[in-house]
Amino acid sequence: MRFGTTTGAVLAASLSAFVLSCTAAHAIGEDGSQAPPSGGVGGASGSTLTASAATTRIKVTQESGGAGGSTRPLAPVDPNWEPPACWYEPVATPQQLKDAVAQLKKNPNGDLVPVTPSLSWGEELMVNHYERGQDDTDSGFSYKNYNLGKDGMFWRGVINKNRENDVDSYDCERTLFWQNAGTLPDDDHAPTPDVLAGYAYDKINVPGTTIELKPAARSTVNLPTWVWLDEATFKEVRVRAELADAGVWAETTAKPVALHLNPGTEDAETYPASGDCAINEDGSIGTPYTKGAAKRTPPCGVRYLRATNGTPYQLKASVTWQISWEGSGGAQGDLPDGTFETTQSMPVQEIQSVNR
């Protein structure tokens, strides 16, 4: 996986030549919509395109699985892994950029165009660089008449909304630049399939973990509690992330591979001893309890050695999901396993017996 830290190219212009933030900023954004100046999303005004720095054109769809899914994301087993903090996307055609600058000309004193996630330009710089082909900021680039008639789009950095406060989100600071159609930027933060796969990781909607227990209402000291999950509950979940304007896509698949039990007290034993219950070939976990099996050892379960005293034990059930992906151009790979954990209250009673 990439997602390494690369310092973006920051324009070496004087502070008087640009404004870093403005509540009335125009942003070149997604699907032809325009946001209210203070909101960053919604609305339309002429042909000017607007969007916040965290607005993306990546379309995410859940291709399979995930019915009745959780509202919390998977937690990566690797604590050092994170989804991409930022990447570059096509945000405007030549005509759309020209129309956006036309709006600046109508209101030159109040509007700005964000040319990076953190940098905005006014009318003069936009006209000089994208209309007249002049470069007066030593940035090393300029375009004549917005590249009208050429096949391609203008690109700009986009920040992952879930990481917008991270320092790495400032790595995509290349000033609004041209990219020919059918090509990707030669940049570590280009939206390659592995970047889209990492973005889709956060969007995986796995089923909530509700395990079957027997006995269900109350466990008994020294008698095993059987734990299992039906095969219909846990199936592969597949999420597709596609950036159509760049011709790039990735499908990230989460496959359940194990259930880990934590009884919530040291006065307990798990089956197996590790607490890791493997997935059966049919996709189920453990074995359903059957009548007469109360004293048998379950393939997946827990045995409490001490009764609760008014406060139930908290049995934690954590399902591990194995994550892989495939994408455009035959690309494929793996991502860190993810876990999803829920907690169930376990009151435990002690049956007293008297020997005579």
Buried (B, 14 or more C-beta within 10 A) or exposed (E): EEBEEEEBBBBEBEEEEBBEEBEEBBBBBBEBBBBEBEEBBEEEBEBBBBBBBBBBBBEBEBEEBBEEBBEEBBEBBEEEBBBBBBBBBBBBBBEBBBBBBEBBEEEEEEBBBBBBBBBBBBBEBBBBBBBEBEBEBEBEBBBEEBBEEBEBBBBBBBBBEBBBEBEBBBBBBBBBBBBEEEEBBEBBBBBBBBBBBBBBBBBBBBBEBEBBBBBEEEBBBBBBBBBBBBBEBBBBBBBBBBBEBBBBBBBBBBBBBBBBBBBBBEBBBBBBEEBBBEBBEEBBBBBBBEEEBBEEEBBBBBBBEBBBEEEBBEBBBBBBBBBBBBBBEEBBBEBBBBBBEBBBEBBBBEEEEEEE
